[in-house]
């Protein structure tokens, strides 16, 4: 039983952290937050763990807690901050208008917004895995997807410079390659706007699943700008903005009969 629970705890910790290192509590104040406390058994255990990891001060924060439980918690915590202390507490949910439980994905995504993230990622596009770099600064609510044109890549100094400027402005970025190295050797692929737009659409779906609460924008150049316009025009794409760098998107001479070049 214990080994199974430990394994599950380690799985959840790894999934929620997504590679982010554990914060060193030595000499720091640890604030332990709960959505509501009834008996206080789990929150007391959390306080003991924080203290064992070197926290100089432990504070418990909760919206609702019975007064007798709050008194017992002060044996473990240096301070207990509580908004409501009803003497009769049959359930925590009765003090909420909406007590819908949140999942691990939401917790991880919210933590990413608070702490920021920088990860090497792989994006599944059909039978192909495309490498990329996802950077989300602390508090960012928008991610700009770079759509490179012919002759460019996620490693381009120019793209990386523009991305770093966006990070300073509080925007997240996803730099990835629409084609693999082998695919780039066939020049027809570089100008296959349908293929590039399809890959971009799949990358966008991946990003929305990974970070459900961010707005998605496209930043494209050359054939990448054409792919960005194509992908953004797909029904329910819900792309917040499309920015084209340079004079305008490069379109192939032959365009799918289902698509017409937009008039600007």
C-alpha positions in Angstrom: 0.0 0.0 0.0 2.7 2.5 1.0 4.9 1.7 -2.0 1.9 2.2 -4.3 1.1 5.5 -2.8 4.7 6.7 -2.9 4.9 5.8 -6.6 1.7 7.7 -7.3 3.0 10.7 -5.4 6.2 10.7 -7.4 4.3 10.4 -10.6 2.1 13.4 -9.8 5.1 15.5 -8.6 7.0 14.8 -11.9 3.9 15.5 -14.0 3.0 18.8 -12.3 6.5 20.1 -12.1 7.4 19.3 -15.7 11.1 19.4 -15.0 11.0 22.5 -12.8 13.4 22.0 -9.8 12.2 21.8 -6.2 12.4 25.1 -4.4 14.9 25.2 -1.6 13.1 26.2 1.6 16.2 26.7 3.8 15.8 29.8 5.8 12.6 30.9 3.9 9.0 31.4 4.8 6.7 28.6 3.5 3.1 29.4 3.0 0.9 26.3 3.0 -2.4 26.9 1.2 -5.6 24.7 1.4 -9.0 25.4 -0.1 -10.6 24.6 3.3 -9.6 22.6 6.4 -11.8 20.3 8.4 -9.7 18.0 10.7 -6.4 19.5 9.6 -4.5 16.1 9.4 -3.1 16.7 5.8 -2.2 20.3 6.3 -0.4 19.5 9.6 1.7 16.9 7.7 2.5 19.5 5.0 3.7 21.9 7.7 5.9 19.2 9.2 7.4 18.5 5.7 8.1 22.2 5.1 9.8 22.5 8.5 11.9 19.4 7.9 13.1 20.9 4.6 14.5 23.9 6.4 11.7 26.5 6.3 12.4 29.2 9.0 8.7 30.1 9.2 5.6 28.2 8.2 2.2 30.0 7.6 -1.1 28.2 6.9 -3.6 30.1 4.7 -7.1 28.9 4.1 -10.5 30.5 3.5 -12.5 28.4 6.0 -11.5 26.4 9.1 -13.2 25.5 12.4 -11.8 27.5 15.3 -10.7 24.4 17.3 -8.8 23.1 14.2 -7.1 26.5 13.8 -5.9 26.3 17.4 -4.3 22.8 16.9 -2.7 24.0 13.6 -0.8 26.7 15.6 1.2 23.8 17.2 2.7 23.1 13.8 2.6 26.5 12.1 3.9 29.9 13.1 0.7 31.6 12.0 -2.7 30.6 10.6 -4.6 33.0 8.3 -8.3 32.1 7.9 -11.2 34.2 6.6 -14.1 32.2 8.1 -14.1 30.1 11.3 -17.5 28.5 11.5 -18.1 26.3 14.5 -20.2 23.8 12.4 -18.3 22.7 9.3 -20.0 19.7 7.6 -18.2 20.0 4.3 -15.8 22.4 2.6 -17.9 22.6 -0.5 -20.8 24.3 1.3 -18.7 27.5 1.5 -18.2 27.7 -2.2 -20.5 28.8 -5.0 -18.4 26.6 -7.4 -16.4 23.7 -5.8 -15.5 22.0 -9.1 -12.3 20.0 -8.8 -9.3 20.9 -11.0 -7.0 18.4 -12.7 -3.3 18.0 -12.8 -3.1 19.7 -16.2 -4.7 22.8 -14.9 -2.4 22.9 -11.8 0.7 22.5 -14.0 -0.4 25.1 -16.5 -1.1 27.6 -13.7 2.2 27.0 -12.1 3.9 27.6 -15.5 2.2 31.0 -15.6 3.5 31.9 -12.2 7.0 30.5 -12.3 7.7 30.6 -16.0 9.1 27.7 -18.1 11.7 27.0 -20.8 11.5 23.5 -22.3 12.8 21.5 -25.3 9.7 19.9 -26.7 8.7 17.4 -29.4 5.5 18.0 -31.4 3.8 15.1 -33.0 2.7 15.9 -36.5 1.2 12.7 -38.0 4.1 10.2 -38.3 6.7 13.0 -37.7 8.1 14.4 -34.5 9.2 18.0 -34.8 11.7 19.6 -32.3 10.9 22.9 -30.7 11.6 25.3 -27.9 8.8 26.6 -25.7 9.5 29.6 -23.5 6.8 31.1 -21.3 7.9 34.0 -19.0 6.4 34.4 -15.6 2.8 35.6 -15.9 2.6 35.3 -19.7 -0.9 34.7 -21.0 0.0 34.7 -24.8 2.3 32.5 -26.8 3.6 33.5 -30.2 4.2 30.6 -32.5 7.1 31.4 -34.9 6.4 30.1 -38.4 9.7 30.1 -40.3 9.9 30.6 -44.0 12.3 28.9 -46.4 16.0 29.0 -45.4 15.2 29.7 -41.7 14.8 27.5 -38.6 14.3 27.7 -34.8 18.0 28.1 -34.4 18.2 31.2 -36.6 20.0 34.1 -34.7 17.4 36.5 -36.0 14.5 34.4 -34.8 16.1 33.9 -31.4 16.8 37.6 -31.0 13.2 38.5 -31.8 12.0 35.8 -29.4 14.1 37.1 -26.6 12.6 40.6 -27.1 9.2 39.1 -26.9 10.1 37.4 -23.6 11.2 40.8 -22.2 7.8 42.1 -23.2 6.0 39.3 -21.3 5.1 37.1 -24.3 5.8 33.4 -24.5 7.2 31.9 -27.7 7.2 28.5 -29.5 10.0 28.1 -32.0 9.9 24.9 -34.0 10.7 23.6 -37.4 7.9 22.8 -39.8 10.0 20.3 -41.7 12.6 17.7 -40.7 16.1 18.0 -42.0 15.4 15.2 -44.5 12.2 16.9 -45.7 14.0 20.2 -46.2 16.3 18.6 -48.8 13.3 18.4 -51.2 12.6 22.0 -52.2 9.0 21.2 -53.1 8.3 20.6 -49.4 9.5 24.1 -48.6 6.9 25.6 -50.9 4.1 23.2 -50.0 1.9 25.6 -48.2 -0.8 23.0 -47.5 1.8 20.8 -45.8 3.2 23.6 -43.8 -0.2 24.9 -42.7 -1.2 21.4 -41.7 1.9 21.0 -39.5 1.3 24.4 -38.0 -2.3 23.4 -37.2 -1.1 20.3 -35.4 1.5 22.3 -33.5 -1.3 24.7 -32.4 -3.4 21.8 -31.2 -0.5 20.4 -29.2 0.2 23.8 -27.6 -3.5 24.3 -26.7 -3.5 20.8 -25.0 -0.2 21.6 -23.2 -1.2 25.1 -22.1 -5.0 25.4 -22.4 -5.4 28.9 -21.0 -3.0 30.9 -23.2 -3.9 32.9 -26.3 -2.1 31.8 -29.5 -0.6 34.2 -32.1 1.4 33.5 -35.3 4.5 35.3 -36.4 5.4 34.3 -39.9 7.8 35.2 -42.7 8.0 34.2 -46.4 6.3 30.8 -46.9 5.8 30.7 -43.2 3.5 33.7 -43.3 1.5 32.0 -46.0 1.1 28.9 -43.9 0.2 31.1 -40.9 -2.6 32.8 -42.9 -3.9 29.4 -44.2 -3.9 27.8 -40.7 -5.5 30.8 -39.1 -8.3 30.7 -41.7 -9.3 27.2 -40.8 -12.7 27.2 -39.0 -12.5 27.3 -35.2 -8.7 28.0 -35.4 -9.2 30.8 -32.8 -5.8 32.5 -33.5 -5.6 35.8 -31.7 -3.3 37.5 -34.3 -1.2 36.9 -37.3 1.9 39.0 -38.0 3.7 38.8 -41.3 7.3 39.9 -41.3 8.7 41.6 -44.4 6.9 42.6 -47.6 4.4 39.9 -47.4 3.8 36.1 -47.6 5.3 34.1 -50.4 2.8 31.9 -52.2 3.5 29.1 -54.6 2.4 29.6 -58.2 -0.1 26.9 -57.8 -2.5 27.1 -54.9 -5.1 24.5 -53.9 -8.4 25.2 -55.7 -10.1 25.2 -52.3 -8.1 28.3 -51.3 -7.9 31.7 -52.8 -5.2 34.2 -52.0 -6.7 36.9 -49.8 -6.9 40.5 -51.1 -5.1 42.9 -48.8 
